[in-house]
Amino acid sequence: MFGNYYVYDSIAPLADILREQLGFSSTQVGTLNAIYSAPNVVMVLIGGVLVDRFGTRTSTLAFTAICLIGAVLTAASGSFAMMALGRLVFGLGAESMIVAVTAALGQWFKGRLLGFAFGLNLAIARAGSYAADLSPTWAAPAYDAGWREPLLIAVGFAILALVGAMVYWITERNAHVRYALGLPAPVERVVWSDLWRFDRSYWYLVGLCVTFYSVIFPFRSTFAIEYFHNALGLARDVAGQMNGYVFLAAIFATPIFGLTVDKLGRRSIAMFLGSFLLLACFPTLLFTEWSLWVTTVMIGIAFSLVPAVLWPSVPYLVDDDRLGTAYGLMTMLQNIGLTLFNVAAGGLNDWGRAGARNPAGYQPMLWMFTILSLAALVFSGLLRQRETGPEGHGLETMRA
């Protein structure tokens, strides 16, 4: 997970360099992350079904190997087409690998500090993102050398991810024998119509997932560093550090939030609070001159709180033998949002001629993120309403 997230977030610190050295437009930079999500509009659902069919152990190893191939292709050439192909291949493996890891955690820890287990998993992932954001500082010579060297560092972390997947493959094989796990049998036949028969609470959770991440990743993982650098006048390394603090906070706060909801319940109200903080960030950037620390803290809390509760909530809403499919469907729709809104954000910046000479050109992008954040708040409110009623699944009361 550390290696996966590092490779994904390796594009944002390079945004200005790609524009300066390779002549990429903002739309092309946004496309490098959007095209990562594009294959997952279909592939991640298939990946979830494959996880249910072949198990988490084999699926994790296979998908992580695909991630490494994608990272190598991304660094192979300065051609936009080749770089986009690499991100496409990386996306084919990355999200499905995350689905496999998530399903494994759901099987192992449901009812046994599931939120804390997910929180630790996300903390490790956020550490990868934080390392990528700070790479202009700790790997400054690589950035001074040009666009390729930082991407070669990402290849190194993709190799680390594959080593981790190999260790997990061995460990899981031994664990099945040692503990005689009563895990659900692999699905022999997929009933595709069942995809649309998940409970309404599940769909509210999906709506929150799509809108929340359509703000977080296109902003924080693609355009935030460029925005801080060009619109707010921060040096590139300082901009990366400010963006990285969001991930640094998540490393420590996500497991704490996960453990808290394990002990107290109140999961939907926690997601509502996180969505509200996300919504408050963009009007603050648009209409105030407050310190950047204010929005950094708000996004940091939201980015720690919502994922710590959102992903562990799925096993309470669907059957164990459909966890892979449920996570796959959820991630598929999430990636539709990431594809559309990465490109949309880049397109709005190009349309507004955003840059150091025209900081106001970033405002249309910020307005788009404001509207998406409001939608996330609405979905979290609908989930709260349903789960506190007679049709609830114990999301608010279940404790570990």
Contacts in CASP RR format, 6 or more apart in sequence:
PFRMAT RR
TARGET T0000
AUTHOR 0000-0000-0000
METHOD contacts of the structure
MODEL  1
MFGNYYVYDSIAPLADILREQLGFSSTQVGTLNAIYSAPNVVMVLIGGVL
VDRFGTRTSTLAFTAICLIGAVLTAASGSFAMMALGRLVFGLGAESMIVA
VTAALGQWFKGRLLGFAFGLNLAIARAGSYAADLSPTWAAPAYDAGWREP
LLIAVGFAILALVGAMVYWITERNAHVRYALGLPAPVERVVWSDLWRFDR
SYWYLVGLCVTFYSVIFPFRSTFAIEYFHNALGLARDVAGQMNGYVFLAA
IFATPIFGLTVDKLGRRSIAMFLGSFLLLACFPTLLFTEWSLWVTTVMIG
IAFSLVPAVLWPSVPYLVDDDRLGTAYGLMTMLQNIGLTLFNVAAGGLND
WGRAGARNPAGYQPMLWMFTILSLAALVFSGLLRQRETGPEGHGLETMRA
1 98 0 8 1.000
1 101 0 8 1.000
1 121 0 8 1.000
1 124 0 8 1.000
1 125 0 8 1.000
1 161 0 8 1.000
2 124 0 8 1.000
2 125 0 8 1.000
2 127 0 8 1.000
2 128 0 8 1.000
2 131 0 8 1.000
2 157 0 8 1.000
2 160 0 8 1.000
2 161 0 8 1.000
3 128 0 8 1.000
3 157 0 8 1.000
3 158 0 8 1.000
3 160 0 8 1.000
3 161 0 8 1.000
4 64 0 8 1.000
4 67 0 8 1.000
4 94 0 8 1.000
4 97 0 8 1.000
4 98 0 8 1.000
4 125 0 8 1.000
4 158 0 8 1.000
4 161 0 8 1.000
5 125 0 8 1.000
5 126 0 8 1.000
5 127 0 8 1.000
5 128 0 8 1.000
5 129 0 8 1.000
5 132 0 8 1.000
6 128 0 8 1.000
6 129 0 8 1.000
6 131 0 8 1.000
6 132 0 8 1.000
6 154 0 8 1.000
6 157 0 8 1.000
7 67 0 8 1.000
7 71 0 8 1.000
7 90 0 8 1.000
7 94 0 8 1.000
7 154 0 8 1.000
7 157 0 8 1.000
7 158 0 8 1.000
7 161 0 8 1.000
8 33 0 8 1.000
8 36 0 8 1.000
8 90 0 8 1.000
8 94 0 8 1.000
8 129 0 8 1.000
8 132 0 8 1.000
8 221 0 8 1.000
9 128 0 8 1.000
9 129 0 8 1.000
9 132 0 8 1.000
9 133 0 8 1.000
9 221 0 8 1.000
10 132 0 8 1.000
10 135 0 8 1.000
10 150 0 8 1.000
10 151 0 8 1.000
10 153 0 8 1.000
10 154 0 8 1.000
11 18 0 8 1.000
11 29 0 8 1.000
11 32 0 8 1.000
11 33 0 8 1.000
11 87 0 8 1.000
11 221 0 8 1.000
11 222 0 8 1.000
12 132 0 8 1.000
12 133 0 8 1.000
12 220 0 8 1.000
12 221 0 8 1.000
12 222 0 8 1.000
12 223 0 8 1.000
12 224 0 8 1.000
12 225 0 8 1.000
12 226 0 8 1.000
12 243 0 8 1.000
13 132 0 8 1.000
13 133 0 8 1.000
13 135 0 8 1.000
13 136 0 8 1.000
13 143 0 8 1.000
13 150 0 8 1.000
13 225 0 8 1.000
13 236 0 8 1.000
13 240 0 8 1.000
14 143 0 8 1.000
14 147 0 8 1.000
14 150 0 8 1.000
14 151 0 8 1.000
15 29 0 8 1.000
15 222 0 8 1.000
15 223 0 8 1.000
15 225 0 8 1.000
15 226 0 8 1.000
16 225 0 8 1.000
16 226 0 8 1.000
16 229 0 8 1.000
16 236 0 8 1.000
17 143 0 8 1.000
17 146 0 8 1.000
17 147 0 8 1.000
18 24 0 8 1.000
18 28 0 8 1.000
18 29 0 8 1.000
18 32 0 8 1.000
18 147 0 8 1.000
19 25 0 8 1.000
19 26 0 8 1.000
19 29 0 8 1.000
21 146 0 8 1.000
21 147 0 8 1.000
22 78 0 8 1.000
22 80 0 8 1.000
22 147 0 8 1.000
24 80 0 8 1.000
25 350 0 8 1.000
26 223 0 8 1.000
26 226 0 8 1.000
26 346 0 8 1.000
26 347 0 8 1.000
26 349 0 8 1.000
26 350 0 8 1.000
26 354 0 8 1.000
27 343 0 8 1.000
27 346 0 8 1.000
27 347 0 8 1.000
27 349 0 8 1.000
27 350 0 8 1.000
28 80 0 8 1.000
29 222 0 8 1.000
29 226 0 8 1.000
29 346 0 8 1.000
30 218 0 8 1.000
30 222 0 8 1.000
30 223 0 8 1.000
30 342 0 8 1.000
30 343 0 8 1.000
30 345 0 8 1.000
30 346 0 8 1.000
31 84 0 8 1.000
31 342 0 8 1.000
31 343 0 8 1.000
32 83 0 8 1.000
32 84 0 8 1.000
32 87 0 8 1.000
33 87 0 8 1.000
33 217 0 8 1.000
33 218 0 8 1.000
33 221 0 8 1.000
33 222 0 8 1.000
33 338 0 8 1.000
33 342 0 8 1.000
34 338 0 8 1.000
34 339 0 8 1.000
34 340 0 8 1.000
34 342 0 8 1.000
34 343 0 8 1.000
35 84 0 8 1.000
35 87 0 8 1.000
35 88 0 8 1.000
35 339 0 8 1.000
36 87 0 8 1.000
36 88 0 8 1.000
36 90 0 8 1.000
36 91 0 8 1.000
36 94 0 8 1.000
36 338 0 8 1.000
37 91 0 8 1.000
37 95 0 8 1.000
37 334 0 8 1.000
37 335 0 8 1.000
37 336 0 8 1.000
37 337 0 8 1.000
37 338 0 8 1.000
37 339 0 8 1.000
37 342 0 8 1.000
38 88 0 8 1.000
38 335 0 8 1.000
38 339 0 8 1.000
39 88 0 8 1.000
39 91 0 8 1.000
39 92 0 8 1.000
40 91 0 8 1.000
40 92 0 8 1.000
40 95 0 8 1.000
40 96 0 8 1.000
40 331 0 8 1.000
40 332 0 8 1.000
40 335 0 8 1.000
41 332 0 8 1.000
41 335 0 8 1.000
41 336 0 8 1.000
41 339 0 8 1.000
42 332 0 8 1.000
43 91 0 8 1.000
43 92 0 8 1.000
43 93 0 8 1.000
43 95 0 8 1.000
43 96 0 8 1.000
44 95 0 8 1.000
44 96 0 8 1.000
44 99 0 8 1.000
44 328 0 8 1.000
44 331 0 8 1.000
44 332 0 8 1.000
44 335 0 8 1.000
45 195 0 8 1.000
45 325 0 8 1.000
45 328 0 8 1.000
45 329 0 8 1.000
45 331 0 8 1.000
45 332 0 8 1.000
46 96 0 8 1.000
47 59 0 8 1.000
47 63 0 8 1.000
47 96 0 8 1.000
47 99 0 8 1.000
47 100 0 8 1.000
47 328 0 8 1.000
48 59 0 8 1.000
48 96 0 8 1.000
48 99 0 8 1.000
48 100 0 8 1.000
48 103 0 8 1.000
48 324 0 8 1.000
48 325 0 8 1.000
48 327 0 8 1.000
48 328 0 8 1.000
49 187 0 8 1.000
49 190 0 8 1.000
49 324 0 8 1.000
49 325 0 8 1.000
49 328 0 8 1.000
50 59 0 8 1.000
50 96 0 8 1.000
51 59 0 8 1.000
51 96 0 8 1.000
51 99 0 8 1.000
51 100 0 8 1.000
51 103 0 8 1.000
51 324 0 8 1.000
51 327 0 8 1.000
52 103 0 8 1.000
52 186 0 8 1.000
52 187 0 8 1.000
52 190 0 8 1.000
52 321 0 8 1.000
52 322 0 8 1.000
52 323 0 8 1.000
52 324 0 8 1.000
52 325 0 8 1.000
53 186 0 8 1.000
53 187 0 8 1.000
53 188 0 8 1.000
53 190 0 8 1.000
54 186 0 8 1.000
55 100 0 8 1.000
55 186 0 8 1.000
56 100 0 8 1.000
56 101 0 8 1.000
56 103 0 8 1.000
56 104 0 8 1.000
56 107 0 8 1.000
56 172 0 8 1.000
57 168 0 8 1.000
57 169 0 8 1.000
57 172 0 8 1.000
57 173 0 8 1.000
58 169 0 8 1.000
59 96 0 8 1.000
59 97 0 8 1.000
59 100 0 8 1.000
60 97 0 8 1.000
60 100 0 8 1.000
60 101 0 8 1.000
60 104 0 8 1.000
60 165 0 8 1.000
60 168 0 8 1.000
60 169 0 8 1.000
61 165 0 8 1.000
61 166 0 8 1.000
61 168 0 8 1.000
61 169 0 8 1.000
63 93 0 8 1.000
63 94 0 8 1.000
63 96 0 8 1.000
63 97 0 8 1.000
63 100 0 8 1.000
64 93 0 8 1.000
64 97 0 8 1.000
64 161 0 8 1.000
64 162 0 8 1.000
64 164 0 8 1.000
64 165 0 8 1.000
65 162 0 8 1.000
65 165 0 8 1.000
66 89 0 8 1.000
66 90 0 8 1.000
66 91 0 8 1.000
66 92 0 8 1.000
66 93 0 8 1.000
67 90 0 8 1.000
67 91 0 8 1.000
67 93 0 8 1.000
67 94 0 8 1.000
67 97 0 8 1.000
67 158 0 8 1.000
67 161 0 8 1.000
67 162 0 8 1.000
68 155 0 8 1.000
68 158 0 8 1.000
68 159 0 8 1.000
68 161 0 8 1.000
68 162 0 8 1.000
69 89 0 8 1.000
69 90 0 8 1.000
70 86 0 8 1.000
70 87 0 8 1.000
70 88 0 8 1.000
70 89 0 8 1.000
70 90 0 8 1.000
70 91 0 8 1.000
70 158 0 8 1.000
71 86 0 8 1.000
71 90 0 8 1.000
71 151 0 8 1.000
71 154 0 8 1.000
71 155 0 8 1.000
71 156 0 8 1.000
71 157 0 8 1.000
71 158 0 8 1.000
72 86 0 8 1.000
72 155 0 8 1.000
72 158 0 8 1.000
73 82 0 8 1.000
73 83 0 8 1.000
73 85 0 8 1.000
73 86 0 8 1.000
73 89 0 8 1.000
73 90 0 8 1.000
74 83 0 8 1.000
74 86 0 8 1.000
74 87 0 8 1.000
74 90 0 8 1.000
74 151 0 8 1.000
74 154 0 8 1.000
75 148 0 8 1.000
75 151 0 8 1.000
75 152 0 8 1.000
75 154 0 8 1.000
75 155 0 8 1.000
76 82 0 8 1.000
76 86 0 8 1.000
77 83 0 8 1.000
78 147 0 8 1.000
78 148 0 8 1.000
95 331 0 8 1.000
95 335 0 8 1.000
96 328 0 8 1.000
97 165 0 8 1.000
98 331 0 8 1.000
99 324 0 8 1.000
99 327 0 8 1.000
99 328 0 8 1.000
99 331 0 8 1.000
100 324 0 8 1.000
101 121 0 8 1.000
102 118 0 8 1.000
102 121 0 8 1.000
102 311 0 8 1.000
102 324 0 8 1.000
102 327 0 8 1.000
103 323 0 8 1.000
103 324 0 8 1.000
103 327 0 8 1.000
104 172 0 8 1.000
105 114 0 8 1.000
105 117 0 8 1.000
105 118 0 8 1.000
105 121 0 8 1.000
105 312 0 8 1.000
106 114 0 8 1.000
106 117 0 8 1.000
106 312 0 8 1.000
106 315 0 8 1.000
106 320 0 8 1.000
106 323 0 8 1.000
107 181 0 8 1.000
107 183 0 8 1.000
107 184 0 8 1.000
107 320 0 8 1.000
107 323 0 8 1.000
108 117 0 8 1.000
109 115 0 8 1.000
109 117 0 8 1.000
109 118 0 8 1.000
110 315 0 8 1.000
110 320 0 8 1.000
111 398 0 8 1.000
111 400 0 8 1.000
112 400 0 8 1.000
113 259 0 8 1.000
113 262 0 8 1.000
113 400 0 8 1.000
114 262 0 8 1.000
114 312 0 8 1.000
114 315 0 8 1.000
114 400 0 8 1.000
115 258 0 8 1.000
115 259 0 8 1.000
115 261 0 8 1.000
115 262 0 8 1.000
115 308 0 8 1.000
115 309 0 8 1.000
115 312 0 8 1.000
115 400 0 8 1.000
116 255 0 8 1.000
116 258 0 8 1.000
116 259 0 8 1.000
116 262 0 8 1.000
116 400 0 8 1.000
117 312 0 8 1.000
118 258 0 8 1.000
118 308 0 8 1.000
118 311 0 8 1.000
118 312 0 8 1.000
119 254 0 8 1.000
119 255 0 8 1.000
119 257 0 8 1.000
119 258 0 8 1.000
119 307 0 8 1.000
119 308 0 8 1.000
119 312 0 8 1.000
120 254 0 8 1.000
120 255 0 8 1.000
122 250 0 8 1.000
122 254 0 8 1.000
122 255 0 8 1.000
122 307 0 8 1.000
122 308 0 8 1.000
122 311 0 8 1.000
123 250 0 8 1.000
123 251 0 8 1.000
123 252 0 8 1.000
123 254 0 8 1.000
123 255 0 8 1.000
124 251 0 8 1.000
126 247 0 8 1.000
126 248 0 8 1.000
126 250 0 8 1.000
126 251 0 8 1.000
126 254 0 8 1.000
126 303 0 8 1.000
127 247 0 8 1.000
127 251 0 8 1.000
128 157 0 8 1.000
128 247 0 8 1.000
129 221 0 8 1.000
129 244 0 8 1.000
129 247 0 8 1.000
129 250 0 8 1.000
130 244 0 8 1.000
130 247 0 8 1.000
130 248 0 8 1.000
130 250 0 8 1.000
130 251 0 8 1.000
131 138 0 8 1.000
131 157 0 8 1.000
132 154 0 8 1.000
133 225 0 8 1.000
133 240 0 8 1.000
133 241 0 8 1.000
133 243 0 8 1.000
133 244 0 8 1.000
133 247 0 8 1.000
134 240 0 8 1.000
134 241 0 8 1.000
134 244 0 8 1.000
135 142 0 8 1.000
135 143 0 8 1.000
135 150 0 8 1.000
135 153 0 8 1.000
136 143 0 8 1.000
136 236 0 8 1.000
136 237 0 8 1.000
136 240 0 8 1.000
137 237 0 8 1.000
137 240 0 8 1.000
137 241 0 8 1.000
139 149 0 8 1.000
139 150 0 8 1.000
139 153 0 8 1.000
140 237 0 8 1.000
141 149 0 8 1.000
142 149 0 8 1.000
142 150 0 8 1.000
142 152 0 8 1.000
142 153 0 8 1.000
143 149 0 8 1.000
143 150 0 8 1.000
175 181 0 8 1.000
176 183 0 8 1.000
183 320 0 8 1.000
184 320 0 8 1.000
184 321 0 8 1.000
185 321 0 8 1.000
187 321 0 8 1.000
187 322 0 8 1.000
187 325 0 8 1.000
190 325 0 8 1.000
194 322 0 8 1.000
194 325 0 8 1.000
195 325 0 8 1.000
195 329 0 8 1.000
198 317 0 8 1.000
198 318 0 8 1.000
198 326 0 8 1.000
198 329 0 8 1.000
199 317 0 8 1.000
199 318 0 8 1.000
199 393 0 8 1.000
200 386 0 8 1.000
200 391 0 8 1.000
201 317 0 8 1.000
201 383 0 8 1.000
201 386 0 8 1.000
201 387 0 8 1.000
201 391 0 8 1.000
201 392 0 8 1.000
201 393 0 8 1.000
201 395 0 8 1.000
202 314 0 8 1.000
202 317 0 8 1.000
202 318 0 8 1.000
202 326 0 8 1.000
204 379 0 8 1.000
204 380 0 8 1.000
204 381 0 8 1.000
204 382 0 8 1.000
204 383 0 8 1.000
204 386 0 8 1.000
205 310 0 8 1.000
205 313 0 8 1.000
205 314 0 8 1.000
205 317 0 8 1.000
205 330 0 8 1.000
205 379 0 8 1.000
205 383 0 8 1.000
206 329 0 8 1.000
206 330 0 8 1.000
206 333 0 8 1.000
207 333 0 8 1.000
207 375 0 8 1.000
207 376 0 8 1.000
207 379 0 8 1.000
208 271 0 8 1.000
208 275 0 8 1.000
208 306 0 8 1.000
208 310 0 8 1.000
208 376 0 8 1.000
208 379 0 8 1.000
208 380 0 8 1.000
208 383 0 8 1.000
209 310 0 8 1.000
209 330 0 8 1.000
209 333 0 8 1.000
209 334 0 8 1.000
210 333 0 8 1.000
210 334 0 8 1.000
210 336 0 8 1.000
210 337 0 8 1.000
211 372 0 8 1.000
211 373 0 8 1.000
211 375 0 8 1.000
211 376 0 8 1.000
211 379 0 8 1.000
212 275 0 8 1.000
212 278 0 8 1.000
212 306 0 8 1.000
212 310 0 8 1.000
212 373 0 8 1.000
212 376 0 8 1.000
213 334 0 8 1.000
213 337 0 8 1.000
213 338 0 8 1.000
214 334 0 8 1.000
214 337 0 8 1.000
214 338 0 8 1.000
214 340 0 8 1.000
214 341 0 8 1.000
214 372 0 8 1.000
215 278 0 8 1.000
215 341 0 8 1.000
215 369 0 8 1.000
215 372 0 8 1.000
215 373 0 8 1.000
215 376 0 8 1.000
216 278 0 8 1.000
216 299 0 8 1.000
216 302 0 8 1.000
216 303 0 8 1.000
217 338 0 8 1.000
217 342 0 8 1.000
218 338 0 8 1.000
218 341 0 8 1.000
218 342 0 8 1.000
218 344 0 8 1.000
218 345 0 8 1.000
218 369 0 8 1.000
219 227 0 8 1.000
219 345 0 8 1.000
219 365 0 8 1.000
219 369 0 8 1.000
220 243 0 8 1.000
220 246 0 8 1.000
220 299 0 8 1.000
220 303 0 8 1.000
222 342 0 8 1.000
222 345 0 8 1.000
222 346 0 8 1.000
223 345 0 8 1.000
223 346 0 8 1.000
223 349 0 8 1.000
223 362 0 8 1.000
223 365 0 8 1.000
224 239 0 8 1.000
224 243 0 8 1.000
225 236 0 8 1.000
225 239 0 8 1.000
225 240 0 8 1.000
225 243 0 8 1.000
226 239 0 8 1.000
226 355 0 8 1.000
227 362 0 8 1.000
227 365 0 8 1.000
228 234 0 8 1.000
228 238 0 8 1.000
228 239 0 8 1.000
228 240 0 8 1.000
228 242 0 8 1.000
228 243 0 8 1.000
228 292 0 8 1.000
229 235 0 8 1.000
229 236 0 8 1.000
229 239 0 8 1.000
229 356 0 8 1.000
230 354 0 8 1.000
230 355 0 8 1.000
230 356 0 8 1.000
230 359 0 8 1.000
230 362 0 8 1.000
231 354 0 8 1.000
231 355 0 8 1.000
231 356 0 8 1.000
231 359 0 8 1.000
231 362 0 8 1.000
232 239 0 8 1.000
232 292 0 8 1.000
232 359 0 8 1.000
233 356 0 8 1.000
234 242 0 8 1.000
234 292 0 8 1.000
242 292 0 8 1.000
242 296 0 8 1.000
245 296 0 8 1.000
245 300 0 8 1.000
246 296 0 8 1.000
246 299 0 8 1.000
246 300 0 8 1.000
246 303 0 8 1.000
247 303 0 8 1.000
249 297 0 8 1.000
249 300 0 8 1.000
249 301 0 8 1.000
249 303 0 8 1.000
249 304 0 8 1.000
250 300 0 8 1.000
250 303 0 8 1.000
250 304 0 8 1.000
250 307 0 8 1.000
253 300 0 8 1.000
253 301 0 8 1.000
253 304 0 8 1.000
253 305 0 8 1.000
253 308 0 8 1.000
254 304 0 8 1.000
254 305 0 8 1.000
254 307 0 8 1.000
254 308 0 8 1.000
255 308 0 8 1.000
257 270 0 8 1.000
257 304 0 8 1.000
257 305 0 8 1.000
257 308 0 8 1.000
257 309 0 8 1.000
258 308 0 8 1.000
258 309 0 8 1.000
258 312 0 8 1.000
260 270 0 8 1.000
261 267 0 8 1.000
261 270 0 8 1.000
261 308 0 8 1.000
261 309 0 8 1.000
261 312 0 8 1.000
262 399 0 8 1.000
262 400 0 8 1.000
263 399 0 8 1.000
263 400 0 8 1.000
264 399 0 8 1.000
265 395 0 8 1.000
265 396 0 8 1.000
265 397 0 8 1.000
265 398 0 8 1.000
265 399 0 8 1.000
266 396 0 8 1.000
267 309 0 8 1.000
267 313 0 8 1.000
267 387 0 8 1.000
267 395 0 8 1.000
267 396 0 8 1.000
268 380 0 8 1.000
268 381 0 8 1.000
268 383 0 8 1.000
268 384 0 8 1.000
268 387 0 8 1.000
268 388 0 8 1.000
268 395 0 8 1.000
268 396 0 8 1.000
269 384 0 8 1.000
269 396 0 8 1.000
270 305 0 8 1.000
270 306 0 8 1.000
270 308 0 8 1.000
270 309 0 8 1.000
271 305 0 8 1.000
271 306 0 8 1.000
271 309 0 8 1.000
271 310 0 8 1.000
271 380 0 8 1.000
271 383 0 8 1.000
271 384 0 8 1.000
272 377 0 8 1.000
272 380 0 8 1.000
272 381 0 8 1.000
272 384 0 8 1.000
273 305 0 8 1.000
274 301 0 8 1.000
274 302 0 8 1.000
274 305 0 8 1.000
274 306 0 8 1.000
274 380 0 8 1.000
275 302 0 8 1.000
275 306 0 8 1.000
275 373 0 8 1.000
275 376 0 8 1.000
275 377 0 8 1.000
275 379 0 8 1.000
275 380 0 8 1.000
276 377 0 8 1.000
277 298 0 8 1.000
277 299 0 8 1.000
277 301 0 8 1.000
277 302 0 8 1.000
277 305 0 8 1.000
278 298 0 8 1.000
278 299 0 8 1.000
278 302 0 8 1.000
278 306 0 8 1.000
278 373 0 8 1.000
278 376 0 8 1.000
278 377 0 8 1.000
279 370 0 8 1.000
279 373 0 8 1.000
279 374 0 8 1.000
279 376 0 8 1.000
279 377 0 8 1.000
280 298 0 8 1.000
281 295 0 8 1.000
281 298 0 8 1.000
281 299 0 8 1.000
281 302 0 8 1.000
281 373 0 8 1.000
282 366 0 8 1.000
282 367 0 8 1.000
282 369 0 8 1.000
282 370 0 8 1.000
282 373 0 8 1.000
283 370 0 8 1.000
284 290 0 8 1.000
284 294 0 8 1.000
284 295 0 8 1.000
284 298 0 8 1.000
285 295 0 8 1.000
285 366 0 8 1.000
286 363 0 8 1.000
286 366 0 8 1.000
286 367 0 8 1.000
286 370 0 8 1.000
311 327 0 8 1.000
313 395 0 8 1.000
314 323 0 8 1.000
314 326 0 8 1.000
314 327 0 8 1.000
314 330 0 8 1.000
315 323 0 8 1.000
316 393 0 8 1.000
316 394 0 8 1.000
316 395 0 8 1.000
316 398 0 8 1.000
317 326 0 8 1.000
317 393 0 8 1.000
317 395 0 8 1.000
318 326 0 8 1.000
341 368 0 8 1.000
341 372 0 8 1.000
344 368 0 8 1.000
345 365 0 8 1.000
345 368 0 8 1.000
345 369 0 8 1.000
346 365 0 8 1.000
348 354 0 8 1.000
348 364 0 8 1.000
348 365 0 8 1.000
348 368 0 8 1.000
349 355 0 8 1.000
349 361 0 8 1.000
349 362 0 8 1.000
349 364 0 8 1.000
349 365 0 8 1.000
351 364 0 8 1.000
352 358 0 8 1.000
352 361 0 8 1.000
352 364 0 8 1.000
353 361 0 8 1.000
354 360 0 8 1.000
354 361 0 8 1.000
354 362 0 8 1.000
354 365 0 8 1.000
355 361 0 8 1.000
355 362 0 8 1.000
383 395 0 8 1.000
386 392 0 8 1.000
387 393 0 8 1.000
387 394 0 8 1.000
387 395 0 8 1.000
387 396 0 8 1.000
388 396 0 8 1.000
END
